[in-house]
Amino acid sequence: MRHDDVLIRSQAAYALALLGEKDGRDTLRLLRAADPPDRGAVLAAEYLARLGEDEGFDYLLTRVTRG
C-alpha cells in the first residue's frame, strides 16, 4: 500500500481485511508495530481489535493503562 498518510494506509488495510484479503491484516500488523508509535499504529490496533485480533486489544490496553 502506497500513500504518504499513515491513517489512509490503515483505513485501506482495514477495508482489505474486511474483504478477506490477508494482505490487509498483514499491513495492519506492520502499521501497528511502528516505532515510535504514531496515530496510524493506534488506528491499526483498533482495526485489528475490531477484527478480533488479540494483539490489537493488547496494544490498546497497554496504551491506555500507561497513560
C-alpha positions as CSV (number, residue, x, y, z in Angstrom):
1,M,0.0,0.0,0.0
2,R,1.5,3.3,-1.0
3,H,0.3,6.5,0.4
4,D,2.1,9.2,2.5
5,D,-0.7,9.4,5.0
6,V,-0.5,6.5,7.6
7,L,-4.1,7.0,8.5
8,I,-5.2,6.4,4.9
9,R,-3.0,3.3,4.7
10,S,-4.6,2.0,7.9
11,Q,-8.1,2.6,6.6
12,A,-7.3,0.9,3.3
13,A,-5.7,-2.1,5.0
14,Y,-8.8,-2.4,7.2
15,A,-11.1,-2.4,4.2
16,L,-9.0,-5.1,2.5
17,A,-9.1,-7.2,5.7
18,L,-12.9,-6.8,5.8
19,L,-13.0,-8.2,2.3
20,G,-11.0,-11.2,3.4
21,E,-7.6,-10.2,2.0
22,K,-4.7,-11.5,4.1
23,D,-2.6,-8.5,3.0
24,G,-5.0,-6.2,4.8
25,R,-4.3,-7.9,8.2
26,D,-0.6,-8.1,7.5
27,T,-0.4,-4.4,6.7
28,L,-2.3,-3.6,9.8
29,R,0.2,-5.6,11.9
30,L,3.1,-3.7,10.2
31,L,1.4,-0.3,10.9
32,R,0.7,-1.3,14.5
33,A,4.4,-2.1,15.0
34,A,5.5,1.5,14.2
35,D,8.3,2.7,16.4
36,P,7.8,5.2,17.8
37,P,4.1,4.6,17.9
38,D,2.0,7.1,15.9
39,R,-1.6,7.7,15.2
40,G,-1.5,5.1,12.4
41,A,-0.3,2.5,14.9
42,V,-3.2,3.2,17.3
43,L,-5.7,3.2,14.4
44,A,-4.3,-0.1,13.1
45,A,-4.5,-1.6,16.6
46,E,-8.1,-0.5,16.8
47,Y,-8.9,-2.1,13.4
48,L,-7.1,-5.3,14.5
49,A,-9.2,-5.4,17.6
50,R,-12.4,-4.9,15.6
51,L,-11.3,-7.9,13.5
52,G,-11.0,-10.0,16.7
53,E,-7.2,-10.0,16.8
54,D,-5.9,-10.2,20.4
55,E,-2.8,-8.2,19.5
56,G,-5.0,-5.2,18.7
57,F,-6.7,-5.4,22.1
58,D,-3.4,-5.9,23.9
59,Y,-1.8,-2.9,22.2
60,L,-4.7,-0.6,23.1
61,L,-4.9,-1.8,26.6
62,T,-1.2,-1.2,27.1
63,R,-1.5,2.3,25.6
64,V,-4.5,3.2,27.9
65,T,-3.0,1.9,31.1
66,R,0.4,3.6,30.5
67,G,-1.3,6.9,30.3
